[in-house]
Amino acid sequence: MNPEARQFMLTAAWLFVRHGLPHRARVLMEALVEDDPRDGVSAASLAELLLLDGRGEEALHVLRMADFPAELARAEALLETRALAMVGRKTDGVRRWKRYLEARKGAERSWVES
């Protein structure tokens, strides 16, 4: 799929969400992730929609397959933390968020306790 088609589908998915049709948006995002499972933008969008449906395991699977650019590091950490908490792995979620904070600020400035 070319970049213009990907951008069109991302925009259409956003419009569906904006107008209260997240299930339609999810169909588009699933198609984008199927086409390129490593695309971090599509993976983050699909993971968010899966979390809205209470599908934490599926969101984790999508997140783990993707490569996230540096500018999406916070989104990746937040989505993974939420998915881990949703599936009952709160301790793993806390560790994941702490790893993000330590990478960003340094261990001495992280406010999350192990």
Helices and strands as residue ranges (DSSP letters): H 3-18, H 22-35, H 40-52, H 56-65, G 70-72, H 73-86, H 90-105, G 107-109
